């Protein structure tokens, strides 16, 4: 089985995962490129301020790498975009937690400030939400590919029942259509 066979091309989940990865990737890429445009020092722990957040050359590089990674996931779409969104979202939340404890310390090599920590939490939750949309819930509809993967026996029974209904409808005298109602002229 190939990865792109997991979701139908027109399935709404694929577009949510894809657009979410593209949007967040574009934001990160823009932030990183603005940092490179200012020719920042790579390891400056004080960092210059761009878009209300402190940054340095290393944080700009990390932002560009994750932005390109998310944009690549948006191009691939489907399950790859969903999984990538969840993983990158978790990494951003974890980064926010770690940097919360190392603010104003020499270990803060990315030059994080409190606005960066808040951005990391918000962006991480947003990216993870795009990845989990339609994939993580206790009440997924039965036509959802993730539900079918978790419940293969019941999905197979439902698919067999649907095929039988379709075959019966095709064999009916009206060819699956309702017979025409008699008109008043008859």
N, C-alpha and C positions, 0 to 999 in steps of 0.2 A: 504494500500500500504506500502510495506517495503522499507527502504532507498536504499538497494542494487538493487532494481528493477528499479530505476530511470534511470540508464544508462546500456546499454548492456555491457557484460563483455569485449567484444573486442573493445569497442568504444574508439577512440583515446583520447577523453577528459578525460576519467577515468585514462588513463596511464599518461597523462600530470599532472593532479592533484596529482596523487599518487607519481610519481617520484619527482615532485617538493617538496612535503611535506617530502619525504624521504631524499632528498639531504639536504634541509635546516635543517631538524631535526638532521641529522647526524653531520652537522657542529656545531650546537649549543651544541649537546651532547658532542662532542669532546672538545670544548672550556670549557664547565663546568667541564668535567672530568680532564682536565689539571689543572684547578684551584683547584680541590679537591686533586690532586696528590701533589701539592705544599703545602698543609696544611695551607691555608691562614686563617687569622683572619676573622671572619664572618662580622664584622662591621667596618673594617679599611677603612676610607674614602680616604686614600692615595693610597691604592691598589698596589699589585705587578703587574708587566707587563708580560703578556702571549700573544703570537702571536701579539705583537705590541699594545695591549690594556691593560688598567689597569683593575684589577679585585680584588674581595675579595670573601670570602666564601659565602656571600649572593647572589652575582651576579652569582657565579658558580652554586648555587642551582637553581636560577631562570632559568639559561641557560639549566640545566639538565631537569628541569620540562617542559619547552617549547620544548626542543628537543624530549623528550619522548612523549609529546602530539602530536607533528607533526609526529613522527614515527608511533604512533597509528593511526593517520589519514591516513597515507600512507598504513597501513595494511587494514583499512576499505575501503579506496578508494572512488571513485564516488563523490556523492554530499556531503558526510560528509567531505572528504578531501578538496573539493573546498571551502566549507563554513568555515572550520577550517583555511585554508590558508588565506582567506580574513580577518577573525577576528584577527588572530595572526599577520598578516601583518599590520593591522591598529593599533594594540597595540604597535608594534615595532616603527612605525612612531610617534605615540603619545608619547612613551617613549623618543624618540630622541628629540622631541620638549620640553618636560618637563625638561629633563636633560640639554638641551642647556641653560636653564635659571637658573639652580641650580649648575652649575659648580663652583668649588672652594667655595662652601658654606657648612655649616654643614648639610644641608638637603640632601646632596648627599650621601646617605647611601649605594648606590651600587658602589661607588668609580669610577664613570664615568669620563673619560677624553674626550677630543675632538675626538680622534680616535674612542672611543666607540659611540659617538653621530653619527659620520659619518657611522659607521658600522650599527648602529640601523636603520638609514634612508635607507641605501642600502639594508640591509637584509629585512626590512619591505616591501620595494617596490618590492623586488624580490619574497618574499613569497606571497604578495597580487597579483602580476602578475600571478603567477602560479595558484592561486585560481580563478582569473577572466578569465583565458584563455578559450575562447569558451563559456563564460557564459554572459559576459557583452559587448555588442556591438549592434550597430543599424543594422548591416548587417549579422546577423547569418543565416546560411543556413537552409532551411526548414526541413532538416532531423535532425537538432540539437534538443536534448530533451528539452533544455531550451527555444528554440523558440516555440516548440510545446506546452509547458506549458503556455507560455504567450499568445498564439494565439490558444486556443483550438478549436474554431469553424472552422477556416480555416484549421487547422491540420486535423480535422475530415473529412472535405470535400475532402482534398487531399488524405487521407487514403482510403476513400470510392471510389474515382476515381481510385486509384491504384488497389484496390481489383477488381473493375469492369473490368479494363483492363486485369488483370491477369485471371479472370474468362472467358472473351471473348477469350483470347489467348488459354486457356485450351480447350475450346469447339470448336475451329476451326478444320477443317478436318486434318490439319497437326499436331495437338496437340501443337500448340504454336510455331512450327518451320516453317521456310520458306519452301515452296515446292521445291523439287530438280529441278534444271534446266535440261531441256532435253539434253541428250548427243548427240554427233555427230553420234553415231552408230544407233540410233533409226531412 
